Amino acid sequence: MAKLAPLALFLSSYSPLFALITVRQVFSYSQYLNWCGFNKVAVWTFLKYYGVASLCVVAMGFGILGSIMVFKNIGSSAKNGHNVQLNEVSSMNDEPIAYLATYIIPIIFNDYSNLADVLTVGIIFYITYRLYIRSKMVLVNPVLGLYYSIYSFKYMDGNVSRQGILITKYSDILEEDKIKIYPIGYQLFYGYRR
C-alpha cells in the first residue's frame, strides 16, 4: 500500500473516538462558543478549548475519505489477483470490538484543554500508529467492519500451504470456497468470489 493508505486506515479506525472527543469538547466548553472577534486572545481560547476537536474533525475526514479512496483503488486493482481455494477459514470480525474497548474508553475521558493530556495522548497515538502499520492490525478497523468482513485463512500455493488475512465484502466465506485474492500488504489480501 502507498504511504498515505495505512495512515488513512489508521485514522478511520479511530474516527469513532475522534467523533466522541469532538462532541465531548463542544459540550464541555460550550460557554466559549461565542464570537469575540479575531484576535490573539480569541485564537488562543479557541486552540485551548477546541484545538483538539478541530484536529479530530480533520483527522476523521482524512481517514474516512482516504479509506474510501483506498478501497475503491483496491477494488479496481483486485481483478489482477490470483485464484485460490481456501483450506481453512476463521472469522476475525470480533477483533474490532476488542480494539474499540481497549483504546477508546480510556482516551475519551481526558481533558484536552490541558497540554500534558494532549501530549500524552499524542504519544500514545504515535506508538499505536507505528505498531499498526508494521503489523496486520491495518485491517482491524471498526469502521471497515461495518462494510467488510475479515478472515484468517489458509490456502495452497502449488505444494506450499500459505496463510493470511482476507478482507472481503462477503460475510459467508467457508472452507473450499474459491476466492480471487489480491495482495495489499504482507500476508494481507483483498478478496472476492470468482
C-alpha positions as CSV (number, residue, x, y, z in Angstrom):
1,M,0.0,0.0,0.0
2,A,1.1,3.6,-0.6
3,K,2.4,5.5,2.4
4,L,-0.8,7.5,2.9
5,A,-3.1,4.4,2.7
6,P,-2.1,3.0,6.1
7,L,-2.4,6.4,7.7
8,A,-5.9,6.8,6.3
9,L,-6.9,3.4,7.5
10,F,-5.4,4.1,10.9
11,L,-7.2,7.4,11.2
12,S,-10.5,5.9,10.1
13,S,-10.2,3.2,12.7
14,Y,-10.2,5.9,15.4
15,S,-12.9,8.0,13.8
16,P,-15.5,6.9,16.4
17,L,-13.1,8.1,19.1
18,F,-12.5,11.4,17.2
19,A,-16.2,12.0,17.0
20,L,-16.7,11.3,20.7
21,I,-13.8,13.6,21.7
22,T,-15.3,16.4,19.4
23,V,-18.8,16.1,20.9
24,R,-17.4,15.9,24.4
25,Q,-15.3,19.1,23.9
26,V,-18.1,21.0,22.3
27,F,-20.5,20.3,25.1
28,S,-17.9,20.6,27.9
29,Y,-16.8,24.0,26.8
30,S,-20.0,25.4,25.3
31,Q,-19.6,28.6,27.3
32,Y,-16.7,29.5,25.0
33,L,-18.7,29.1,21.8
34,N,-19.3,32.8,21.0
35,W,-17.7,35.2,18.6
36,C,-15.2,37.6,20.2
37,G,-13.6,38.7,17.1
38,F,-10.3,37.6,15.6
39,N,-7.5,38.5,17.9
40,K,-4.7,36.8,19.9
41,V,-6.9,36.0,22.9
42,A,-9.7,34.6,20.8
43,V,-7.4,32.4,18.8
44,W,-5.7,31.2,22.0
45,T,-9.1,30.4,23.6
46,F,-10.2,28.5,20.5
47,L,-7.0,26.5,20.4
48,K,-7.1,25.7,24.1
49,Y,-10.7,24.5,24.2
50,Y,-11.4,23.4,20.6
51,G,-8.0,22.8,19.1
52,V,-8.0,19.0,19.7
53,A,-11.7,18.8,18.5
54,S,-10.7,20.7,15.3
55,L,-7.8,18.3,14.8
56,C,-10.1,15.3,15.4
57,V,-12.5,16.6,12.7
58,V,-9.7,16.9,10.2
59,A,-8.3,13.5,11.1
60,M,-11.7,11.9,10.9
61,G,-12.4,13.4,7.5
62,F,-9.0,12.4,6.1
63,G,-9.3,8.9,7.5
64,I,-12.8,8.2,6.2
65,L,-12.3,9.8,2.7
66,G,-8.8,8.2,2.4
67,S,-10.2,4.8,3.3
68,I,-13.0,5.1,0.7
69,M,-10.4,6.0,-1.9
70,V,-8.1,3.2,-0.8
71,F,-10.8,0.5,-1.1
72,K,-12.0,2.0,-4.4
73,N,-8.5,1.7,-5.8
74,I,-8.0,-1.8,-4.3
75,G,-11.4,-2.9,-5.7
76,S,-10.4,-1.9,-9.3
77,S,-6.9,-3.5,-8.9
78,A,-8.2,-6.7,-7.4
79,K,-9.1,-8.0,-10.8
80,N,-5.4,-8.8,-11.2
81,G,-5.4,-11.1,-8.2
82,H,-5.0,-14.9,-8.4
83,N,-7.5,-17.6,-7.8
84,V,-7.2,-19.9,-4.7
85,Q,-9.2,-22.4,-2.9
86,L,-9.5,-21.8,0.8
87,N,-8.4,-24.8,3.1
88,E,-9.2,-23.2,6.5
89,V,-11.2,-20.1,7.3
90,S,-11.9,-18.4,10.6
91,S,-13.7,-15.1,11.2
92,M,-11.9,-12.2,12.8
93,N,-14.9,-9.9,12.8
94,D,-14.8,-9.7,16.6
95,E,-11.3,-8.2,16.7
96,P,-12.6,-4.6,16.1
97,I,-14.7,-4.8,19.3
98,A,-11.7,-5.5,21.4
99,Y,-9.8,-2.8,19.6
100,L,-12.5,-0.3,20.4
101,A,-12.8,-1.2,24.1
102,T,-9.0,-1.2,24.6
103,Y,-8.3,2.2,23.2
104,I,-11.4,4.4,23.0
105,I,-12.7,4.1,26.6
106,P,-9.5,5.2,28.4
107,I,-8.8,8.1,26.0
108,I,-12.3,9.6,25.8
109,F,-12.3,10.9,29.3
110,N,-9.2,13.1,29.2
111,D,-9.3,16.8,29.5
112,Y,-8.0,18.1,26.2
113,S,-7.7,21.7,27.3
114,N,-4.6,20.5,29.3
115,L,-1.4,20.4,27.2
116,A,0.0,17.5,29.2
117,D,-3.0,15.3,28.4
118,V,-2.8,16.3,24.7
119,L,0.9,15.3,24.6
120,T,0.3,12.1,26.4
121,V,-2.4,11.0,24.1
122,G,-0.4,12.2,21.1
123,I,2.5,9.9,22.1
124,I,0.1,7.0,22.6
125,F,-1.3,7.6,19.1
126,Y,2.1,7.8,17.5
127,I,3.2,4.5,19.2
128,T,0.0,2.8,18.2
129,Y,0.3,4.1,14.6
130,R,3.8,2.7,14.3
131,L,2.6,-0.7,15.6
132,Y,-0.5,-0.5,13.4
133,I,1.4,0.0,10.1
134,R,4.0,-2.6,10.9
135,S,1.5,-5.4,11.8
136,K,-1.6,-6.9,10.4
137,M,-3.7,-4.6,12.5
138,V,-4.2,-2.4,9.4
139,L,-7.4,-4.3,8.7
140,V,-8.6,-4.5,12.3
141,N,-10.8,-1.4,11.9
142,P,-14.2,-1.0,13.5
143,V,-15.3,1.4,10.7
144,L,-14.3,-1.1,8.0
145,G,-16.1,-3.8,10.0
146,L,-19.4,-2.0,9.1
147,Y,-18.9,-2.8,5.4
148,Y,-16.3,-5.6,5.2
149,S,-15.6,-9.0,6.9
150,I,-12.2,-10.1,8.0
151,Y,-11.0,-13.7,7.9
152,S,-7.8,-15.6,8.8
153,F,-7.3,-18.2,6.1
154,K,-5.0,-20.8,4.7
155,Y,-4.7,-21.9,1.1
156,M,-2.4,-24.0,-1.1
157,D,0.0,-22.2,-3.5
158,G,1.2,-25.2,-5.5
159,N,2.6,-27.6,-2.9
160,V,3.1,-24.9,-0.3
161,S,0.5,-24.1,2.4
162,R,0.2,-20.3,2.9
163,Q,-1.8,-18.2,5.3
164,G,-3.0,-14.7,5.5
165,I,-5.7,-12.3,6.5
166,L,-8.5,-11.6,4.0
167,I,-10.8,-8.6,3.8
168,T,-13.9,-9.0,1.7
169,K,-17.4,-7.8,1.2
170,Y,-18.8,-11.3,1.8
171,S,-19.8,-12.3,5.3
172,D,-20.3,-16.0,4.5
173,I,-16.8,-17.3,3.4
174,L,-16.4,-21.0,4.0
175,E,-13.7,-23.7,3.6
176,E,-13.3,-24.9,0.0
177,D,-14.7,-21.6,-1.4
178,K,-12.9,-20.4,-4.5
179,I,-11.7,-16.8,-4.0
180,K,-9.7,-14.4,-6.1
181,I,-7.2,-12.7,-3.8
182,Y,-5.2,-9.6,-4.3
183,P,-2.2,-8.8,-2.0
184,I,-2.4,-5.4,-0.3
185,G,0.4,-6.0,2.2
186,Y,2.4,-8.7,3.9
187,Q,0.0,-11.6,4.3
188,L,-2.9,-9.2,3.8
189,F,-5.3,-9.8,0.9
190,Y,-8.4,-8.3,-0.5
191,G,-10.7,-11.0,-2.0
192,Y,-13.9,-11.6,-3.8
193,R,-15.7,-14.7,-5.2
194,R,-14.9,-15.7,-8.7
